[in-house]
Every structure is written in C-alpha cells, then in structure tokens.
Amino acid sequence: MTQIQFSKKGLASILCAAALLATVGAHADTVRTADGSVLVGKILKVDSGNIEIDTAYAGVLKVKQSAVVSFSTDAPVTVRFKGGNTVVGTVAGDSGEIKVAGASGSASGTIENVTDAWLPGDDSPEVRLMKANARHWKFEASVDVLGKSGNSDSLAASLGFRTARITPDDKLEFYAAYARAEQDGTTTADQARAGIDYQSMFSSKYSWYVREEIGTDKFQGLDFYSNTAAGIGFDSIKTERQILTFRAGIAYRYETFSNGTTTTVDAPALDLAMIHEYATDTWKIGTRLTFLPTIEDFSDFRLQHESYYETPLAAGPWKIRLGLANDYNSEPLPGKKKLDTTYFTKFVLSWQ
C-alpha cells in the first residue's frame, strides 16, 4: 500500500484551494455572450434589456441582454417572461433558451422573451419604479452681490429661492426672487417676484398646467402685477438630458402702475411659452420665453425671457450660473423704456 504524506504547508494550500472553489461554487451563476465570453458571479437582475452580474474581479457588470446566448443560476431567482408568466426557480440556459425550474412549477423560453428577473427578497420592477417615483423635493438658493466705490458708488444684489417636487407624472415648483441696485445714491433697480407652477402629464408628451406669478418693479413704476394662467403643454423633446416644452393657454393680466395717477391693466390674455433645458454631466443650459398679449389688444403685451449657463464650482453643492434676462413691456409708463435687460452671475447652492 502506498502512503501519501502531506506537509503542513501543502495541506494548508489544499484547504485554501478547496475553500476558494467552494466559495466560487456557491456563487457560480454564469452569463455567456455571443463572442464567447463567460462571466461568473452572482446575477442580480434582468432589467431594461440588461443583465447585471456581480463578479469578484470587476464588481457589478451590466451586459446587454441582446448579446447574451445563455445564463444560469445556482440559486432560485424570480423570472418573468413576456405575457406576464412569472416563475421562481433556478435557471439553466443553452443556445439562446433558458429553463426555470422551481418548487411550484417550471417554464422555458428564449432569452429575448425574458422581461425581468430579480432575486427573492428584492423589490420587483413595479416596486422599484414606485419608490423611484416617490415624491421628493429639490431646493436651491442663489445670491450675487456686486459693489463699487471711488469715482462712483454702486451696489447691486439679488437673492433667489426655488423648490421643486418632480416625478415622471407631475411637477410642482415654487420660486421667489428679489433684486436691488443703486448708482451714486439713486435706485436703478428694485424688483421682486414670486410664483407657483404645476404641471401634470396626461400622456407621454402632453400635460396640463396652472401657474401664478406676482411681483413688483418699483423702478418701472409697476406697483403690483399678477399673471394667472392655465393651459396645455407639449413635450417636443423629453429625454434624460434634454427637455423642450411648448405651452399654450389662457391667462389673466393684472398690473397697477403709479404715475401720479393710477394706470391699470386688467384684462384676459394668452399665455404662450417655450421652455428648454439641456444638461451634461458637467454643465447645464436653459431658456424660458413667455409671451402674454391681451386678447382685446394684441399690441399690448409683455414678453419675458431668461437664458443661462450653469456649471459646478467644485465637487460640492455650489454652482455658478451666468445668464441674462429680458422684460419687454409694449406699453410702459411715459419716460420709461420698453425693454429691461439684466446680466447676472449667481452663486447657487442646491440640495434635497
């Protein structure tokens, strides 16, 4: 009889190798792709045309489902096929087809017919979507101050606050802003505004909206104004990075001017608007244009515009926003210009 002897070092190596094989075997889910690649790890889910697998050597990898020829699991998963048939069991796959075998039954089909898969105890796609759509608030505050002294003294400052609750189904927004400027002791700007805007999607591209904005512009002699509007919105572009929305509705303009005697605008109007935003990972641009002509006299209108460029200052929550805003009143008070243009540089703090 031949005796085989192991040194302590050799025995330890064998035990480590066995432990490693046991560990790999315990998580030996596999994903095979059309180019011959084999990924070994733990399949986490199938979602939105991708298979996610957690590997020991590269972390969580996302593989296009269309590039996968087979996948298999060592432990039960929940698999749903097109048509809604859902089975919980282990998966065995070969040549573009899989079979799910569980205690309560089995099912088979092609990989392309798998709509979703997830681990037992994890949230289903519907629950994940519901949690993702849970209403949450985003906040931002902005400030800029510019001063000068010497041959002339000037001071300009503005404050702003905005909060929004955004879901795929609706958006509720509140905002307020105040700006004041002086040049050699003379006020050159003194305006404030606040508003609320709500829109609700009733299809993938169409929404209805209501909005209200109030404000004052003492420098222009505008003691108080109110624009109340409601109408329909159309999303010409709506992607993760870009939104282009057109609005058309009915509004009511109320404006009270003071020029020794009181001049008032109190009339129904049209509410026409264009809203555009485009964002990358590092910067964002936006434009908003609103046209409010009175229905009785289209030559009496107000045109408001704002465009901006925004980029982070650092890795934190602070951003810098550069832009310009125009306010055009077709019928200003005597001695006042029709167009006011403001150039701004704002420091913006965002949180949620």
Secondary structure, DSSP 8 states (H G I E B T S, - for coil): -------HHHHHHHHHHHHHHHHHHHT-EEEEETTS-EEEEEEEEEETTEEEEEETTTEEEEEEGGGEEEEE-SS-EEEEETTS-EEEEEEEEETTEEEEEETTEEEEEEGGGEEEEE-TTS--HHHHHHHHTS--EEEEEEEEEEEE-SSS-EEEEEEEEEEEEE-SSEEEEEEEEEEEEEETTEEEEEEEEEEEEEEEESSSSEEEEEEEEEEEEGGGTEEEEEEEEEEEEEEEEE-SSEEEEEEEEEEEEEEEEESSSEEEEEEEEEEEEEEEEEE-SS-EEEEEEEEEEBSS-TTSEEEEEEEEEEEESSSSSEEEEEEEEEEEESS--TT--SEEEEEEEEEEEEE-
